[in-house]
Amino acid sequence: MDNEFILNADHPIVLEDALNPNATTEAPGWWSDSDSAETVHFVVRCVMTSVYIIIITVGLVGNITLVNIFITNSAMRSVPNIFISSLAAGDLLLLVTCVPVDAFRYFSEEWVFGEAACKLIPAIQLTSVGVSVFTLTALSADRYRAIVNPMDIQTSGAVFWTCLKAVSIWVLSVLLAVPEAIFSQVIHMPNGTNITFANCVPYPLSNEMHPKIHSVMIFLVYFLIPLAIISVYYYHIARTLIKSAHDMPGELSDHTKRQMETRKRLAKIVLVFVGLFALCWFPNHVLYMYRSFHYHQTDLSLAHLVITLLARVLSFSSSCVNPFALYLLSESFRRHFNSQLKCGRGSRPERQPSYLHSTSHIRLTSIKKTAPTAAIVAPSANGAHRQEVAL
């Protein structure tokens, strides 16, 4: 989630004490051996650094390729794809700023990047998380309109309005992260007798309620409330799809049936994105709230250390999983992706309109009538006409 609990600033001495054999905190038996502690420290440093390098590399390749595909292929500039590109941009921001900083913490027990970075890095990470969860909410709303209320779809100027929504999400995410930049500060905390170390914390330490309020608000604004809204959208989507399946007349045209299948597939893609986000960030939220409500307690157990490291890996992995999910779920995106990485079997010509009759392809709602060879107009279940484009 936000930088403070990824970087362990919510309870900054937990991991450092656990990995520091000279820590004065009373440690469990398995930490009493200095050699064992040094070994664990070395293993954690090597493993986590390697994992972070993999996450950064895979995330950069996947998200840059995803954005490039949507930018260079005019037929793929659809409402969902604009939002997905915005998601990828937010992930890239996280990968190039916060992940390297977090990786460095395994080589230093204190904050070494100064006051300015202490204010900037948490705000950047919170902005990235905000862009992700709010964009997923906007995507779910778009799928709700496409399936439940297709008559409300706006076709004229849709590119402009969708871009405006994406920019608004970024502006909102930045504004919500401003308090993080204002209140984050470098403080010197005790770590044994006459020993202090610099640490970056996201709130004033003058009141014990600050960490509790901070963790609960982060959980509500960046996790629980958006996912509750998304759940409402998908409840109505599921109910509409089930009802349409029962009420579908047997004489529906092939185009109408393909249109309905297309909408189902895209709804599933968005739902997979939401599920991955929830899976990756939920452990961090739980861990952060646990630490915030037990701020003055240091948990040096092996289980807590393992959970902390896994939560870190999961949270940052959220920045590289969406391209994988899209690669597995969309044959058209997979074809473009392979072409971008030159993994295909040489140059492959663009498919003709006949491939649109294949139900194995995912087609997104088009917002630009610029590729007549790649688009079809299909009637919706209740009479509306919408243009579909291959993803």
C-alpha positions, -999 to 999 in steps of 0.1 A, spaced: 0 0 0 13 34 9 50 38 15 49 39 53 39 4 57 58 -9 28 89 8 41 80 -3 76 77 32 89 45 24 107 66 4 131 101 11 120 120 -11 144 103 -44 137 123 -57 108 155 -39 117 155 -54 152 147 -88 139 176 -87 115 200 -69 138 218 -94 161 229 -65 183 194 -53 190 187 -47 227 150 -58 225 144 -91 241 144 -116 213 130 -151 210 153 -181 212 160 -184 175 173 -148 175 196 -153 205 223 -168 183 242 -140 166 253 -162 137 218 -173 130 206 -137 129 234 -127 105 226 -157 83 189 -147 81 199 -111 74 221 -122 45 195 -146 31 167 -120 33 189 -94 17 198 -116 -13 164 -131 -18 144 -98 -15 169 -79 -37 166 -106 -64 128 -107 -62 126 -69 -65 149 -69 -96 125 -95 -112 95 -74 -103 110 -42 -117 122 -59 -149 90 -78 -156 68 -48 -146 87 -23 -168 86 -46 -198 50 -56 -194 35 -21 -187 56 -2 -212 47 -27 -239 10 -25 -229 9 13 -231 29 12 -264 4 -12 -279 -26 10 -271 -8 41 -283 4 28 -316 -28 9 -326 -56 33 -333 -82 5 -334 -74 -3 -298 -81 32 -284 -113 23 -266 -128 34 -233 -115 3 -213 -81 5 -230 -76 41 -220 -83 32 -184 -60 2 -186 -33 24 -200 -37 47 -171 -35 17 -147 -2 8 -164 12 43 -161 4 43 -123 22 9 -120 52 23 -139 54 53 -115 55 29 -85 81 6 -102 107 33 -110 104 52 -77 92 33 -47 104 -2 -54 141 7 -57 139 27 -25 123 -1 -7 149 -26 -20 177 -3 -7 163 -6 29 177 -41 31 212 -27 28 207 1 54 189 0 88 180 37 86 165 62 61 193 77 41 175 96 14 168 128 32 138 149 42 127 157 6 126 121 -4 108 112 28 80 135 18 80 127 -19 82 89 -19 52 82 3 31 107 -17 42 90 -50 33 56 -37 -1 66 -24 -8 83 -57 0 51 -76 -22 31 -53 -50 57 -57 -47 56 -95 -50 18 -95 -80 14 -72 -100 44 -85 -93 34 -122 -105 -1 -114 -137 15 -100 -141 36 -132 -136 4 -153 -163 -14 -133 -186 15 -138 -179 14 -175 -188 -23 -177 -219 -16 -157 -231 9 -182 -222 -13 -211 -241 -43 -198 -268 -30 -175 -275 4 -192 -262 2 -228 -285 30 -238 -266 54 -216 -233 49 -235 -220 81 -250 -204 76 -284 -196 112 -295 -165 127 -279 -160 95 -259 -122 96 -263 -121 131 -249 -144 124 -219 -126 91 -211 -92 109 -211 -107 136 -189 -119 110 -165 -85 93 -164 -68 127 -158 -93 135 -131 -84 102 -113 -48 112 -114 -55 147 -100 -77 132 -72 -50 107 -63 -24 134 -61 -46 156 -39 -54 127 -16 -16 121 -13 -8 157 -4 -13 152 34 12 123 32 38 147 18 30 174 44 31 152 75 59 127 65 91 135 84 125 121 92 129 115 129 156 99 150 143 69 170 160 49 197 174 15 189 192 5 220 211 24 247 224 57 234 218 46 199 194 63 174 187 58 138 169 80 112 135 69 100 108 82 77 74 83 94 41 94 77 25 111 107 34 131 139 43 108 168 28 132 194 -4 112 197 -9 75 199 -41 78 179 -23 91 148 -11 57 135 -44 41 142 -64 68 124 -39 67 95 -41 30 90 -79 28 92 -84 58 68 -59 42 43 -78 9 45 -112 26 40 -103 51 12 -79 29 -8 -94 -6 -3 -127 -12 14 -149 16 0 -137 12 -37 -141 -26 -35 -176 -22 -20 -186 1 -49 -171 -24 -74 -190 -52 -57 -223 -34 -62 -215 -28 -99 -207 -65 -104 -237 -77 -85 -259 -58 -110 -238 -70 -139 -241 -106 -128 -279 -103 -122 -283 -87 -157 -263 -114 -174 -281 -142 -156 -315 -127 -165 -305 -121 -201 -294 -158 -204 -328 -170 -192 -348 -144 -213 -327 -147 -245 -350 -157 -274 -338 -186 -295 -338 -166 -327 -312 -140 -317 -287 -133 -345 -251 -145 -343 -240 -109 -340 -261 -102 -310 -249 -134 -293 -213 -125 -300 -219 -90 -286 -232 -104 -254 -202 -128 -251 -178 -99 -258 -193 -80 -229 -190 -110 -206 -154 -115 -215 -144 -79 -209 -163 -78 -176 -143 -109 -166 -111 -92 -175 -119 -62 -153 -130 -86 -125 -97 -104 -127 -78 -70 -124 -99 -62 -93 -93 -96 -78 -55 -94 -83 -55 -59 -67 -74 -71 -37 -52 -102 -33 -20 -83 -36 -29 -54 -12 -51 -70 14 -22 -86 35 -5 -52 36 -36 -35 49 -41 -61 76 -5 -60 86 -4 -22 87 -35 -20 109 -22 -47 132 11 -28 137 -7 5 141 -28 -8 169 2 -25 185 26 3 179 47 0 210 50 -38 207 79 -53 187 71 -87 172 103 -105 165 88 -139 157 98 -157 125 61 -159 114 58 -121 116 91 -117 96 79 -141 69 45 -124 67 61 -90 64 83 -100 35 55 -118 17 33 -88 21 60 -66 6 64 -89 -24 27 -92 -30 21 -55 -29 48 -46 -54 38 -76 -76 5 -59 -82 24 -35 -104 34 -62 -129 5 -87 -129 -20 -68 -151 -1 -73 -184 2 -110 -176 -36 -112 -169 -44 -94 -202 -19 -116 -221 -36 -147 -209 -72 -135 -214 -69 -116 -247 -57 -134 -278 -55 -101 -297 -34 -84 -270 -12 -115 -268 -6 -112 -306 3 -76 -304 25 -82 -273 44 -109 -291 48 -87 -321 62 -59 -299 87 -82 -283 95 -98 -317 85 -132 -303 62 -140 -332 71 -160 -362 82 -131 -383 59 -104 -396 23 -113 -396 -2 -94 -417 -33 -78 -400 -63 -101 -401 -92 -93 -423 -127 -86 -410 -135 -123 -412 -116 -129 -380 -142 -108 -362 -166 -137 -366 -144 -158 -343 -158 -159 -307 -123 -166 -294 -114 -129 -297 -122 -102 -271 -138 -71 -286 -139 -39 -267 -164 -11 -270 -151 13 -296 -151 50 -290 -136 60 -323 -150 51 -358 -116 50 -375 -111 14 -384 -140 1 -405 -121 -31 -413 -117 -40 -376 -151 -30 -363 -186 -42 -364 -218 -26 -352 -239 -50 -332 -273 -44 -316 -274 -47 -279 -300 -67 -260 -324 -38 -257 -320 -22 -291 -290 1 -287 -263 -1 -313 -226 0 -303 -194 -3 -322 -171 -31 -311 -133 -33 -317 -109 -62 -313 -87 -60 -282 
